[in-house]
Amino acid sequence: MEMITVLGRSGGVDDDGYPMPGAENRDVSVKSVQPLSFEEMSGNDRDGVVDALRVWALGSAQISEGDTVRIRGLDYRVEKTAWDWSKNRRPVLTRHRPSVVFDCVRGAG
């Protein structure tokens, strides 16, 4: 198993413009990290790369769209979370819980 870090969201700023504390970072165990796509973007005046991953996490992981996750030292943005596989299911054993699946992307350039 591999560990990834879900970065806590910013707390924003108060009325005086000072930063407020945000949520804490949390570590999540994942079963698998699979490359989904790797595209080179080149336009008139831009060159860049878009990297996408599909992550299979344990059933207890709380991931939502817009979260930032750190995988293998690089920050990715969660673009799409899969449907809830465990809805209306009651597994007999905890190891029978379905996985949480999400896609995340990172752009550079």
Secondary structure, 3 states (H helix, E strand, C coil): CEEEEEECCCCCECCCCCECCCCCCEEEEEEEEEEEEEEEEECCCCEEEEEEEEEEECCCCCCCCCCEEEECCEEEEEEEECCCCCCCCCCCCHHHCCCEEEEEEEEEC
